[in-house]
Amino acid sequence: MAFELPNDFRCPISLEIMSDPVIIQSGHTFDRVSIQKWIDSGNRTCPISKLPLSETPSLIPNHALRSLISNFAHVSPKQQHHSHSQSQSQSHSLISTLVSRSSSHESRLESLTRLVRLTKRDSSVRRKVTESGAVRAVLDCVDSGDRVLQEKSLSLLLNLSLEDDNKVGLVADGVVRRVVAVLRVGSPDCKAVAATLLTSLAVVEVNKATIGSYPDAISALVSLLRHGNDRERKESATALYALCSFPDNRKRVVDCGSVGILVEAADSGLERAVEVLGLLVKCRGGREEMSRVSGFVEVLVNVLRNGGLKGIQYSLFILNCLCCCSREIVDEVKREGVVEICFGLEDNESEKVRRNATNLVHTLLGNPMEA
């Protein structure tokens, strides 16, 4: 008996299984190649919801879904069918144990652990957990202070947030307050999962505004970016990137003293930090802070020489924005040999890199084009 891969794994545009799923600001997920072609063709609406997209839409990697697809692809159809049937029969008793006030710590932890495994693969179980009202019990586990219980409950919330229909509801249920508390005092693993959860929730526009305006949410992410380990720093930068696609959040991030911290992170090789700076440069406060950071131009030039395509794209954009506002920066950028670097990027495989390089050259040579 054939058992097809879930439709959630297929790109809504190509209808093929996604190899690099990304989330756009409407909250929907597409394969990167397909949605990039849609955007490059001049479309600025979501293919599904028809909601308007920004002029330069953010494509946020859906790491959780990519992992699900990869894991699922290595399981035989017979195993998939058996697993699906088994998970449906198990989920009811696990949810009952989780929500029962008489359940012991051990049984609650076991239920969480098994539900994390089930919800990672099965969207119907994710829907069943939320529809049963079990989210409140999961949030209580986050509040418990028990490190293991906390990590499992955060992982379950992250899996539940994979469903687009759950994202707004989870925020309404009070997830953000718990996540911010974990970002402040949780274990390293819990902090990383908490930041990833914010990224997942923030793909919906209304959640970007809610999370950004929540007291200490942004400052907690900035603090994690500064003091966290490699995984924590990467996840916090990704969450900040998701939040900063909402214009009102950019000033909030700048006001938390993030610019210098992001520059340090970029200098250490965290390319996502460059992408966040590429959003912050769009606000006046961001540009002013960047112009004050000693050595910032050198950091961006190093990315131009040694970074990946995304880092190069955003570094060119940032430099162009700063050069449009400051003659001093123009002179510094010229001294660093950026004109020559831009000429070398004329044949780059990325259309955005080529365009940004051309714009920067025109700005540096005194004939600015629109950034």
Phi, psi and omega in degrees: 000123182287142178227109187285154171298145181304146179299334178299340181275352183263140177290130179298341181271304184273340185066013176263159176298132185284135176261335180217072183292136178227153182252134175259175191292344176284349180098355181270153183250138179221163171288138187305314183300317184291313182288329177294320176297320178300314181291316181295340177280000177099001180285137178229038172226155176291130181300336182264302186275343185067010176291147181292145175252160177292168182297324176238082186300139176277135175248106185262121181302132176263079185298323182296315180292322179299318178295319178300314181298316181298315180294319184294325184294339182265009179251137182291155178304320180296319178294321180297314181296316179297317181297319180297313180297319182293320182295325178295320182286330182280326191299324183298313181291324179295318178295319179299318178295320182296320185273346183289130179291340182272356181292142178283166177302317183295317181290325178293318179296319178297319179296317178299314182300316181287325177292326175300316180296317183292316184286343178293329184253331193245111181293331180292327176289323176301316179293322181296320180297314182290319181292337181281350183083015184283349182302323180301318179293324178294319178296325176298325178291325175297321181284351191294333184086350177281121188300314183292315179298321181295315181296318179294319181291323176294321178295323177293317178298322178297316178297319179297327182287352176295334177281120181305323182291344182271341192299310181292320180297321179296319177295318178297331180282353176103019181298322187299317180301316181292320181296317180298319178298320179293320179301331181278316191230005182283175175288163179306316180295319179294320179297318180296316179295321179298317178295320178296322177298318177298320177300315181297317180291329188280001177286345176268130187305314183296328178288327176303314180294317182295313181294316182298326182272354181287131182306129174075357182296309182289318181296327177293321177293319179296319178297320179294322177298325182280318190251352187281172174282183185301316181294317180297318181294318179296314182291323179292321178295321178295320177295318178297322178298315179297318181291325185283353172290347173266113189309320183297337182280342185296315179297321179299318180293318178298316183295342177276007179075031187280334191300309180300322179294319179294322178296317177299318180295319178297321180294332180274359176107004179276096186295330178301330178297323177297320180295321177296317178299328178295336174272322181292332182293346179284348177250150186300316180299323178296315179297319180296317180294319180296322181293342181268346184280116179295131177083005183298316180300319179299321179298314180294321178296323177297322176295319179301324183276328190233354187274177175279178184301316180297315180298318178296315180303311183287326178297318177299317181296315180298312181300320179296316179299316181291321180292331178292343184249351187212121176293326179298318180291324176304312181297318180295318180297320178296318180297330180281000177078027185289328178302314180295321178299317181297319177300324179289346180263004183298333181254017182298149182293337183269125178297324180292321177297314179300315181295315180294324178294318178297316179299318182293319178300315179299320178295315182293329182266010172090014179228068189299141173251171179293131182291000000 
